[in-house]
Structures are given as structure tokens and as C-alpha cells.
Amino acid sequence: MNKGIEIAKGKTKVLFEASGQPDMLVVKQTDSISAGDGARRNEIGGKGRLAAQTTARVFRLLNLCGLPTHYLNGGEDDDDNEMLVRRCNMIPLEVVVRGVAAGSLVKRNPGLQRGSLLVPRMVEFFLKDDARHDPLITPDAIIGENIANAAEISAMTEIARLTFEILAHAWRKRDVLLVDLKIEFGRLAGGENKGQLVIADVIDNDSWRIWPQGREDRMLDKQIYRNLETVDDAALARVKKAYEDVADMVGSFPVMRPGMIALFAESTDFVPQLNGVAQALGQLGLPVVRHIASASKTPGFVLQLVQQHDATFARLMYVTFSGLDGSLHAVIDNATSNPAVEGGGDPNAVALHCAKVLALEDTVLFGRTLLVQTNARSAVLQSDAQLNAQQIPAASGTLA
């Protein structure tokens, strides 16, 4: 990449100015690996490439799901371990989401059984301070030290949970349990949406614990390196192999599985409803085909279309618009092995229902569905806050 001067260097990455692009930076991953706040440090040839690949692929997934990140492009083999990102003013916090009891959480809570599931997910904040070994910090202390305000803490908590659930879904599809996840945030330093809170830094194999088949003894993450009793070439080769396996698996994370929603209306009377659902599905990134086919007047045509669609699309769902008698829905539902639902009611709710069904096998769609639900909840809470902020007008007249 066309990078300028070096502006910062960490334990495993170097930041450069992006030539001619003041609102952007180039992040270069190095081959370094460390543990214990740098007490143990080694070089593993090719680790920087693997870290850049993993980070880029994770961020592409999050971008596709609609989460705010600083990632723009890069990170693959021909990018020299480099990514182009938006410049951020970093918030000196590590935000850790825990789905399974492990690591420092168990040490701090002896009564908590290691490996137990944590529902709801636990979110903790740690102050980035190597000299103090990144101490746990409370939200009140974060506000008191002017690190972030209450709204930002709430946003970081929500975004971190969403990020965890999206990555947990991706790993579950590969029979791997996401145990915990560490991410960082920054405020965009310039350009469009200056000041916006975004996921920043990197998310690579140093950022999580992952246990294949839910078994800690099969871990594929940095804990392998932390646990080494003897650090030699053979041990580092085992670490590198785990990082290679992870980068390969993460490579398929940001890929949407092709799917199709077939919308069937009994007559032209239902076309406005059909189009409303089509629009809502489009906002989720789901393509549609539309038909008018009557169960009573053109039953053969209905069956012909169903057979054609079933033979054409590997992932297919039907939505029917047929009024109170439900005849069109009954014909289609009994003619196909694919799911079929009625299309009456709120178009957004119908679209979300379709997305949930197809999201079982599609992490991008799963993430978009989560984000839609989160935004809907936020809208309700904001409306409630606005309502209660309004002053109730005094009643006219006076009491006798």
C-alpha cells in the first residue's frame, strides 16, 4: 500500500500515515507474538500475514452485517500484511465479552465453575495500561476519568455483544465454541461521521478464546502460546499451524449464502402488501421473485411455478398473500418441502421472519437480523425517554 511515515508501533502492529489520505491509516501486522504484557516474546514467520488475513475477514463480516468499524480494505496475501483503515482517536479500553467462564474471570471468581455458559453474556472493561497489567475498570470510573461518557459506554457494550454473537454464530457453524472476545473502540478522527464510535484496532487469533467441539484441550487460539512450558521451534510451529487453521476457517465468515424469497399473490389486490414485504426484504439483502397466481383460477400455474422454483434455488422460502381463506398458502405449503409463511401483517415483521429462517445457515444475514432487532429495541427505549422528557401541560382552570 502507498503509506507514509510511521506514527505508532505496538507489540504486534505498526501504524503508518496513508499518503495523501489524512483521514486514513495503514495498519501493518508483524510476525511478533507476546504474552504476559511482553514478558514472553517470539517471532513466528508468516504470523503477520495470518493476523492480517484473520482481522480483514472478521471486519469484512462485521461491515456486511452493518456494524460500525474502521476497516476499509486490504489484509490479504498481496497486501503485504497491511490494511487500510479510517483514522481513529482510540479509547484506551479493552472491551471483553464472555460467553463461557474462563481466564481471569475464573481466577477472580473462585466459586464460578470453569467452562460454564454465561447467559446473558458478560461485558467487562479493562484499562489499557501495561504497567498496571490492564486493570479491570468500572463504568463509573470510566466516566469519572473522562475516558468515555455514559452513552458511549452503553454503545460499546451493545456493539461488543452484537460482535460476540455474530462471531459465535460463525464459529458454531464450524463446531467451534467462542469462549470470549476482546475488542477495542475508537472515535473517527475526521471525514464523514467524524467522532462516530467504531470498532477499531484488530480482531485476530490473539483476540479470542476458541474451543473446537467445546473442548478446551483442542484450543486454537493464543492460549496455546501462553501455555507453552518450553518455547522452541517445534512449539512455535504448532502455534503457527493453529493460526493457519483459524485464518482458513475465518476466510468463509464474510460470505453470504445465496437465498431466494418467492412472493406469491392471489390477485392484484395483494400487490401493495407484496411490494411492501419485497422492500423490507431488500433492506436485509434478500432477493425476491414475485408472482400473481391464483389457487382457485390457475392452480396448475401455481404448482408449475413451485416446481420450477424448488428445482432452481438451493435455499428458498415462500411468502403468500391470499386473504382470509388462505387457499394459496395451503396449496403452496403442501406442494413444497421449503418453508412457506403467510404474508399478512407488518411487512418488516414478515421480512424479519424470513431472514431468521435463512440466517440459520448464513452468518451475514444472522448479523443483519440481530442489528434490526437491536435498532427496534433502541427506538422503543428512545421513544419512551422522549415521552417522559415531555412536560405534561397543566390542566386549565383552578380547583375550588
C-alpha positions as CSV (number, residue, x, y, z in Angstrom):
1,M,0.0,0.0,0.0
2,N,1.0,3.6,-0.5
3,K,1.9,4.5,3.0
4,G,3.7,7.5,4.6
5,I,5.7,7.9,7.8
6,E,5.4,5.5,10.8
7,I,3.3,7.1,13.5
8,A,3.0,4.4,16.2
9,K,4.2,0.9,17.0
10,G,2.7,-1.7,19.2
11,K,3.7,-5.2,20.3
12,T,2.3,-6.8,17.1
13,K,1.5,-4.0,14.7
14,V,2.8,-0.8,13.2
15,L,0.7,2.2,12.1
16,F,1.6,4.4,9.1
17,E,0.0,7.5,7.6
18,A,-1.8,6.8,4.3
19,S,-0.1,9.0,1.7
20,G,-2.4,11.8,0.5
21,Q,-5.3,10.5,2.7
22,P,-5.2,12.3,6.1
23,D,-8.3,10.6,7.4
24,M,-6.9,7.1,6.9
25,L,-4.1,4.9,8.2
26,V,-2.2,1.8,7.1
27,V,-2.0,-0.9,9.7
28,K,0.8,-3.4,9.2
29,Q,0.7,-6.7,11.2
30,T,4.1,-8.0,12.3
31,D,5.3,-11.6,13.0
32,S,5.7,-10.9,16.7
33,I,3.8,-12.9,19.4
34,S,3.9,-12.0,23.0
35,A,2.3,-12.9,26.4
36,G,2.4,-11.6,29.9
37,D,2.4,-7.9,28.8
38,G,5.5,-8.6,26.7
39,A,7.4,-10.7,29.3
40,R,7.4,-13.5,26.7
41,R,8.0,-12.6,23.1
42,N,8.9,-14.5,19.9
43,E,8.8,-14.2,16.2
44,I,6.8,-16.6,14.1
45,G,7.5,-16.3,10.3
46,G,4.2,-15.6,8.5
47,K,2.2,-14.7,11.6
48,G,1.7,-11.1,10.4
49,R,0.1,-12.4,7.2
50,L,-2.2,-14.7,9.1
51,A,-3.1,-12.0,11.6
52,A,-3.9,-9.5,8.8
53,Q,-6.0,-12.1,6.9
54,T,-8.0,-13.0,10.0
55,T,-8.6,-9.4,11.0
56,A,-9.6,-8.3,7.5
57,R,-12.0,-11.2,7.2
58,V,-13.6,-10.6,10.6
59,F,-14.0,-6.9,9.8
60,R,-15.5,-7.6,6.4
61,L,-18.1,-9.8,8.1
62,L,-18.9,-7.1,10.6
63,N,-19.2,-4.5,7.8
64,L,-21.5,-6.7,5.9
65,C,-23.7,-7.1,9.0
66,G,-23.9,-3.3,9.3
67,L,-21.7,-2.8,12.4
68,P,-19.5,0.3,12.5
69,T,-15.8,-0.5,12.0
70,H,-12.7,1.4,10.9
71,Y,-11.8,-1.2,8.3
72,L,-11.8,-0.2,4.6
73,N,-9.8,-2.8,2.6
74,G,-6.6,-4.9,2.4
75,G,-5.2,-7.7,4.6
76,E,-4.8,-10.5,2.1
77,D,-1.7,-12.1,0.7
78,D,-0.9,-9.4,-1.9
79,D,-1.3,-6.6,0.6
80,D,2.0,-7.2,2.5
81,N,0.2,-7.8,5.8
82,E,-1.4,-4.3,5.5
83,M,-4.9,-2.9,5.9
84,L,-6.3,0.5,5.1
85,V,-8.5,1.8,7.9
86,R,-10.1,5.1,8.9
87,R,-8.0,7.1,11.4
88,C,-9.4,6.9,14.9
89,N,-8.8,8.5,18.3
90,M,-8.5,5.3,20.2
91,I,-10.3,4.9,23.5
92,P,-7.8,3.3,26.0
93,L,-10.1,0.4,26.9
94,E,-10.3,-3.3,26.1
95,V,-13.9,-4.4,26.0
96,V,-14.2,-8.2,26.8
97,V,-17.3,-10.2,26.1
98,R,-17.5,-13.5,27.9
99,G,-19.8,-16.4,26.8
100,V,-18.1,-19.1,28.8
101,A,-16.3,-18.8,32.2
102,A,-12.5,-18.9,31.6
103,G,-9.3,-16.9,32.0
104,S,-9.1,-14.2,34.6
105,L,-12.8,-14.3,35.2
106,V,-12.5,-17.7,37.0
107,K,-9.4,-16.5,38.9
108,R,-11.3,-13.5,40.2
109,N,-14.4,-15.6,41.0
110,P,-13.3,-18.9,42.6
111,G,-16.9,-20.0,43.0
112,L,-17.6,-19.8,39.2
113,Q,-17.1,-23.2,37.5
114,R,-14.7,-23.1,34.6
115,G,-16.4,-23.8,31.3
116,S,-19.9,-22.8,32.5
117,L,-22.0,-20.9,30.0
118,L,-22.7,-17.2,30.7
119,V,-26.2,-16.1,29.7
120,P,-26.7,-13.2,29.3
121,R,-23.2,-12.5,28.0
122,M,-20.9,-10.7,30.4
123,V,-19.2,-7.5,29.3
124,E,-16.2,-6.2,31.2
125,F,-13.9,-3.1,30.6
126,F,-10.1,-3.1,31.2
127,L,-8.0,0.0,31.2
128,K,-5.1,-0.3,28.6
129,D,-2.1,0.2,30.9
130,D,0.7,-2.4,30.6
131,A,2.5,-1.0,33.7
132,R,-0.6,-1.9,35.8
133,H,-1.4,-5.1,33.8
134,D,-4.6,-3.7,32.2
135,P,-6.7,-3.5,35.3
136,L,-10.5,-4.0,35.4
137,I,-12.3,-0.7,35.4
138,T,-16.0,0.0,36.2
139,P,-18.3,2.2,34.0
140,D,-18.4,4.8,36.8
141,A,-14.6,5.0,36.9
142,I,-14.5,5.3,33.0
143,I,-16.9,8.3,33.2
144,G,-15.1,9.7,36.2
145,E,-11.7,9.7,34.4
146,N,-13.3,11.2,31.3
147,I,-12.4,8.2,29.2
148,A,-15.9,7.8,27.7
149,N,-19.3,9.1,28.6
150,A,-22.4,7.1,29.6
151,A,-23.8,7.0,26.1
152,E,-20.6,5.7,24.7
153,I,-20.3,3.0,27.4
154,S,-23.8,1.9,26.5
155,A,-23.0,1.8,22.8
156,M,-19.7,-0.1,23.3
157,T,-21.5,-2.6,25.5
158,E,-24.2,-3.2,22.9
159,I,-21.9,-3.3,19.9
160,A,-19.5,-5.6,21.7
161,R,-22.3,-8.0,22.5
162,L,-23.5,-8.0,18.9
163,T,-20.0,-8.6,17.7
164,F,-19.7,-11.6,20.0
165,E,-23.0,-13.1,18.9
166,I,-22.2,-12.7,15.2
167,L,-18.8,-14.4,15.6
168,A,-20.2,-17.0,17.9
169,H,-22.7,-17.9,15.2
170,A,-19.9,-18.1,12.6
171,W,-17.8,-20.4,14.9
172,R,-20.8,-22.6,15.9
173,K,-21.3,-23.4,12.2
174,R,-17.8,-24.8,12.3
175,D,-18.4,-26.8,15.5
176,V,-16.2,-24.3,17.4
177,L,-17.2,-22.6,20.7
178,L,-16.4,-18.9,21.0
179,V,-15.5,-18.6,24.7
180,D,-14.6,-14.9,25.0
181,L,-13.7,-11.9,22.8
182,K,-11.6,-8.8,23.2
183,I,-12.2,-5.7,21.0
184,E,-11.3,-2.0,21.1
185,F,-13.1,1.1,20.0
186,G,-12.1,4.5,18.6
187,R,-13.8,7.7,17.6
188,L,-13.4,8.6,13.9
189,A,-10.8,11.4,13.7
190,G,-12.1,13.1,10.5
191,G,-14.1,12.8,7.4
192,E,-17.7,11.6,7.2
193,N,-19.3,10.9,10.6
194,K,-16.3,12.4,12.5
195,G,-16.5,11.5,16.1
196,Q,-18.6,8.3,15.5
197,L,-17.8,5.4,17.7
198,V,-16.4,2.4,15.7
199,I,-14.8,-1.0,16.3
200,A,-11.1,-0.4,15.7
201,D,-7.6,-1.9,16.2
202,V,-7.6,-5.6,15.1
203,I,-9.6,-8.7,15.7
204,D,-7.3,-11.7,15.1
205,N,-6.4,-15.0,16.7
206,D,-4.9,-13.1,19.7
207,S,-8.3,-11.6,20.4
208,W,-10.4,-14.6,21.5
209,R,-10.6,-18.0,23.0
210,I,-12.0,-20.7,20.7
211,W,-12.5,-24.3,21.6
212,P,-13.3,-26.8,18.8
213,Q,-16.2,-29.1,19.9
214,G,-16.4,-27.1,23.1
215,R,-13.2,-28.7,24.4
216,E,-10.5,-26.6,25.9
217,D,-7.8,-29.2,25.2
218,R,-8.4,-28.5,21.5
219,M,-8.0,-24.8,21.7
220,L,-6.8,-23.0,18.5
221,D,-6.1,-19.5,20.0
222,K,-3.2,-17.6,21.6
223,Q,-3.6,-19.5,24.8
224,I,-1.6,-22.3,23.2
225,Y,1.4,-20.0,23.2
226,R,0.7,-18.8,26.7
227,N,0.6,-22.3,28.0
228,L,3.9,-23.4,26.4
229,E,6.4,-24.7,29.1
230,T,9.2,-24.8,26.6
231,V,9.4,-22.4,23.7
232,D,11.3,-24.0,20.8
233,D,11.0,-24.2,17.0
234,A,8.7,-27.2,17.3
235,A,6.4,-25.5,19.7
236,L,6.2,-22.3,17.7
237,A,5.4,-24.4,14.6
238,R,2.4,-25.9,16.4
239,V,1.3,-22.3,17.3
240,K,1.6,-21.2,13.7
241,K,-0.4,-24.3,12.5
242,A,-3.2,-23.3,14.7
243,Y,-3.1,-19.7,13.4
244,E,-3.2,-21.0,9.8
245,D,-6.2,-23.2,10.5
246,V,-8.0,-20.3,12.1
247,A,-7.3,-17.9,9.2
248,D,-8.6,-20.6,6.7
249,M,-11.8,-21.1,8.7
250,V,-12.4,-17.3,9.1
251,G,-12.0,-17.0,5.4
252,S,-15.5,-18.2,4.8
253,F,-17.1,-16.0,7.5
254,P,-17.9,-12.9,5.3
255,V,-19.7,-15.0,2.6
256,M,-23.5,-14.8,2.2
257,R,-25.1,-18.0,1.1
258,P,-27.4,-17.5,-1.9
259,G,-31.0,-17.5,-1.0
260,M,-34.3,-16.5,-2.6
261,I,-37.7,-15.4,-1.3
262,A,-40.6,-16.3,-3.6
263,L,-43.6,-13.9,-3.1
264,F,-47.0,-15.2,-4.4
265,A,-50.1,-13.0,-4.5
266,E,-53.6,-14.5,-5.1
267,S,-54.6,-11.4,-7.1
268,T,-53.6,-7.8,-7.9
269,D,-55.4,-6.7,-4.7
270,F,-52.5,-8.1,-2.7
271,V,-49.7,-6.5,-4.8
272,P,-49.2,-3.5,-2.4
273,Q,-48.7,-5.9,0.5
274,L,-46.3,-8.0,-1.6
275,N,-44.3,-5.0,-2.6
276,G,-44.0,-3.8,1.0
277,V,-42.5,-7.1,2.0
278,A,-40.2,-7.1,-1.0
279,Q,-38.9,-3.7,0.0
280,A,-38.3,-4.8,3.6
281,L,-36.5,-8.0,2.4
282,G,-34.3,-5.8,0.1
283,Q,-33.1,-3.8,3.1
284,L,-31.9,-7.1,4.6
285,G,-30.1,-8.0,1.4
286,L,-32.5,-10.8,0.4
287,P,-33.5,-11.1,-3.3
288,V,-37.1,-11.9,-4.3
289,V,-39.1,-13.2,-7.2
290,R,-42.8,-12.0,-7.5
291,H,-45.8,-13.8,-8.9
292,I,-49.6,-13.4,-9.2
293,A,-51.0,-16.9,-9.3
294,S,-54.5,-17.9,-8.1
295,A,-55.1,-21.1,-6.3
296,S,-58.7,-21.1,-7.4
297,K,-58.3,-19.9,-11.0
298,T,-54.9,-21.1,-12.0
299,P,-53.9,-24.0,-9.7
300,G,-51.8,-25.7,-12.4
301,F,-49.8,-22.5,-12.9
302,V,-49.2,-22.3,-9.1
303,L,-47.9,-25.8,-9.0
304,Q,-45.8,-25.3,-12.1
305,L,-44.1,-22.2,-10.6
306,V,-43.5,-24.0,-7.3
307,Q,-41.8,-26.9,-9.1
308,Q,-39.6,-24.6,-11.1
309,H,-38.5,-22.6,-8.0
310,D,-37.8,-25.7,-6.0
311,A,-35.7,-27.1,-8.8
312,T,-33.8,-23.7,-9.3
313,F,-33.0,-22.4,-5.8
314,A,-31.0,-24.3,-3.2
315,R,-32.2,-22.0,-0.4
316,L,-35.8,-20.9,-0.9
317,M,-38.7,-19.6,1.1
318,Y,-42.2,-18.8,0.1
319,V,-44.4,-15.9,1.3
320,T,-48.1,-16.0,0.3
321,F,-50.7,-13.3,0.1
322,S,-54.1,-14.8,-0.2
323,G,-56.5,-13.2,2.2
324,L,-58.7,-14.9,4.8
325,D,-59.3,-18.1,3.0
326,G,-55.6,-18.9,2.8
327,S,-56.1,-21.2,-0.2
328,L,-53.0,-20.1,-2.0
329,H,-50.9,-20.6,1.1
330,A,-52.4,-24.1,1.6
331,V,-51.6,-25.1,-2.0
332,I,-48.0,-23.9,-1.9
333,D,-47.3,-25.2,1.6
334,N,-48.4,-28.7,0.6
335,A,-46.6,-28.7,-2.7
336,T,-43.1,-27.8,-1.4
337,S,-40.6,-29.0,1.1
338,N,-39.3,-25.5,1.6
339,P,-40.8,-23.2,4.3
340,A,-43.8,-21.2,3.5
341,V,-45.4,-18.4,5.5
342,E,-48.4,-16.1,5.3
343,G,-47.5,-12.5,4.2
344,G,-50.2,-10.6,6.0
345,G,-49.4,-8.0,8.7
346,D,-46.4,-5.8,9.2
347,P,-44.1,-6.1,6.2
348,N,-41.0,-5.6,8.3
349,A,-42.1,-8.4,10.7
350,V,-42.7,-10.8,7.7
351,A,-39.2,-9.9,6.3
352,L,-37.5,-10.4,9.6
353,H,-39.2,-13.8,10.0
354,C,-37.8,-14.9,6.6
355,A,-34.4,-13.6,7.5
356,K,-34.4,-15.6,10.7
357,V,-35.1,-18.8,8.8
358,L,-32.3,-18.3,6.3
359,A,-30.0,-16.9,8.9
360,L,-29.6,-20.4,10.5
361,E,-27.0,-21.1,7.8
362,D,-25.9,-17.5,7.0
363,T,-23.9,-15.5,9.5
364,V,-24.1,-12.3,7.5
365,L,-27.9,-12.5,7.5
366,F,-27.9,-13.5,11.2
367,G,-25.9,-10.4,12.0
368,R,-28.2,-8.1,10.0
369,T,-31.2,-9.7,11.8
370,L,-29.6,-9.0,15.2
371,L,-28.9,-5.4,14.2
372,V,-32.5,-4.8,13.0
373,Q,-33.9,-6.2,16.3
374,T,-31.4,-4.1,18.3
375,N,-32.3,-1.0,16.5
376,A,-36.0,-1.7,17.0
377,R,-35.5,-2.1,20.8
378,S,-33.4,1.1,20.8
379,A,-36.2,3.0,19.0
380,V,-38.7,1.9,21.6
381,L,-36.5,3.0,24.5
382,Q,-35.8,6.3,22.8
383,S,-39.5,6.9,22.3
384,D,-40.1,6.2,26.0
385,A,-37.4,8.6,27.1
386,Q,-38.7,11.3,24.8
387,L,-42.2,10.8,26.2
388,N,-41.1,11.0,29.8
389,A,-39.0,14.1,29.0
390,Q,-42.0,16.0,27.8
391,Q,-43.7,18.2,30.3
392,I,-47.3,17.4,30.9
393,P,-49.4,20.5,30.3
394,A,-51.2,21.8,33.4
395,A,-55.0,21.4,33.4
396,S,-56.9,24.6,32.6
397,G,-58.9,26.2,35.4
398,T,-58.3,26.1,39.1
399,L,-59.5,23.8,41.9
400,A,-62.2,25.3,44.1
